[in-house]
């Protein structure tokens, strides 16, 4: 008689543990309601990642900011391009997770970027 409720509690605990064991960064989505919320949610997203994945995300943000830029002259002429930020591309990545932002940058950007260790 006591076995059934105990089994139900154990199953509930196991399901909860599985549901919450997912990487927290994969659950964070970019909130593009305003520049401030975009920057805040992007920061939280980056902080939840490993250092390697954080670098990938930052490179993806840079690549998306530079999409369509064909020369250094364009960067010099456009102050927004001189300080790339998530706020500039927030509408493009609204509601996306870190991995979705990285995938979008890899799919759509022709910009090549390489991170090297110093």
NORNORWO-V157941 format. One record per residue. N is the residue number from 1. RES is the residue in three letters. PHI is phi in whole degrees, -180 to 180 (* if undefined). BURIAL is b if it has 16 or more other C-alpha atoms within 10 Angstrom, else e. D_CENTER is the distance of its C-alpha to the mean C-alpha in whole Angstrom. Layout:
BEGIN
N;RES;PHI;BURIAL;D_CENTER, N;RES;PHI;BURIAL;D_CENTER
END
This chain:
BEGIN
1;UNK;*;e;49, 2;UNK;-80;e;46, 3;UNK;-66;e;45, 4;UNK;-65;e;43, 5;UNK;-63;e;41, 6;UNK;-64;e;40, 7;UNK;-63;e;39, 8;UNK;-64;e;37, 9;UNK;-65;e;35, 10;UNK;-63;e;34, 11;UNK;-64;e;33, 12;UNK;-62;e;31, 13;UNK;-63;e;30, 14;UNK;-64;e;29, 15;UNK;-64;e;27, 16;UNK;-63;e;25, 17;UNK;-63;e;24, 18;UNK;-67;e;23, 19;UNK;-69;e;20, 20;UNK;-97;e;19, 21;UNK;-83;e;19, 22;UNK;-65;e;15, 23;UNK;-56;e;13, 24;UNK;-60;e;11, 25;UNK;-65;b;8, 26;UNK;-73;e;8, 27;UNK;-91;e;10, 28;UNK;-77;b;8, 29;UNK;-118;b;7, 30;UNK;-71;b;7, 31;UNK;-103;b;11, 32;UNK;-98;b;12, 33;UNK;-58;e;16, 34;UNK;-150;e;16, 35;UNK;-60;b;15, 36;UNK;-64;e;16, 37;UNK;-69;e;14, 38;UNK;-64;b;11, 39;UNK;-67;b;11, 40;UNK;-67;b;12, 41;UNK;-70;b;9, 42;UNK;-66;b;6, 43;UNK;-63;e;9, 44;UNK;-64;e;9, 45;UNK;-62;b;6, 46;UNK;-65;b;7, 47;UNK;-64;e;10, 48;UNK;-79;b;10, 49;UNK;-92;b;9, 50;UNK;-69;e;12, 51;UNK;-61;e;13, 52;UNK;-66;e;13, 53;UNK;-68;b;9, 54;UNK;-63;b;8, 55;UNK;-63;e;11, 56;UNK;-60;b;9, 57;UNK;-65;b;6, 58;UNK;-66;b;8, 59;UNK;-66;b;11, 60;UNK;-62;b;9, 61;UNK;-62;b;9, 62;UNK;-63;b;12, 63;UNK;-62;b;13, 64;UNK;-68;b;12, 65;UNK;-66;b;14, 66;UNK;-95;b;17, 67;UNK;-59;e;17, 68;UNK;89;e;21, 69;UNK;-82;e;22, 70;UNK;-108;e;25, 71;UNK;-156;e;27, 72;UNK;-65;e;26, 73;UNK;-56;e;29, 74;UNK;-63;e;26, 75;UNK;-67;e;24, 76;UNK;-64;e;27, 77;UNK;-78;e;28, 78;UNK;-117;e;25, 79;UNK;-57;e;24, 80;UNK;-62;e;21, 81;UNK;-77;b;20, 82;UNK;-76;e;21, 83;UNK;-133;e;18, 84;UNK;-60;b;15, 85;UNK;-149;b;13, 86;UNK;-67;b;10, 87;UNK;-61;b;13, 88;UNK;-67;b;15, 89;UNK;-115;b;12, 90;UNK;-56;b;11, 91;UNK;-69;b;14, 92;UNK;-73;e;12, 93;UNK;-115;b;9, 94;UNK;-56;e;10, 95;UNK;82;b;10, 96;UNK;-86;b;7, 97;UNK;-87;b;5, 98;UNK;-57;b;2, 99;UNK;-64;b;6, 100;UNK;-67;b;7, 101;UNK;-67;b;5, 102;UNK;-62;b;7, 103;UNK;-62;e;10, 104;UNK;-61;b;10, 105;UNK;-62;b;11, 106;UNK;-68;b;13, 107;UNK;-80;e;15, 108;UNK;-109;e;16, 109;UNK;-94;b;16, 110;UNK;-97;e;19, 111;UNK;-74;b;18, 112;UNK;-103;e;19, 113;UNK;-137;e;17, 114;UNK;-132;e;18, 115;UNK;-101;e;17, 116;UNK;-120;e;21, 117;UNK;-80;e;22, 118;UNK;-103;e;24
END
